[in-house]
Amino acid sequence: MSNITKVILLLSSCFFFLACTNSNGPHQYRSMNLNNKSKSYVKGANDGCSTAEGHYVKNHSAFNNNSDYNEGWWAGRRNCENN
């Protein structure tokens, strides 16, 4: 196989793999409307998002006893999961 053929195959492979990647970064997040949400909900959403990104964060007491924090945590986790 000639060197030119090898270079063409290498470049073609690179273009193929680049076409299959997400050019907008590793995550695509949906916009979360946190306006008029309680501080507990916002904290839960931030913690849930961190968890979805691989940094487990959860205030277990608030998660079990504060419905705003719980709902925010789940919303943040769903919003930030890598699809």
C-alpha positions, 0 to 999 in steps of 0.5 A: 500500500502506498504512502498516499493511500495510507494518508488518505485512509487515515484522513478519511477515518479521522473525518468519519470519527469527527462527524460522529462527535458532538461539537457542542461539548460533552453535555447538552443541557436543557434550560432549567427555569429556576425562577420563582423556585425555593432555595431548597429546590435550587440547591437540590437542582444543583446537587442533582446536576452535579450527581449526573456529571459524576460528582455525587452530591445529595443532602440525604436529610433534605432529600428525605424530608424536604419535597422542594429539595427532592423535586429539585434534585431529580429535576437537576439530575434529569436535566444534566444527564448525558443522553 
